[in-house]
Amino acid sequence: MNPYYMDQMIKERQRETEAEARRLRLVAIYDAHNPGLGDRLLLALGDTLIRLGEHLKRRCESPAELEEELCREQ
């Protein structure tokens, strides 16, 4: 095969590879900034669990209060 054509084929393949790499990089950047539905649900669940935990901590600040409340409930 003619060396000129081989050189052109190699250069074309390199351009295609670089274009694909650019496209994959842009897709990765987009995906990083736009979380999917599952990610958003997990984030909301995590925030809710944190809020509930903070509420429980405020509700029973000390172990003595916790024991008193348990005794009153029984």
Buried (B, 14 or more C-beta within 10 A) or exposed (E): EEEEEEEEEEEEEEEEEEEEEEEEEEEEEEEEEEEEEEEEEEEEEEEEEEEEEEEEEEEBEEEEEEEEEEEEEE
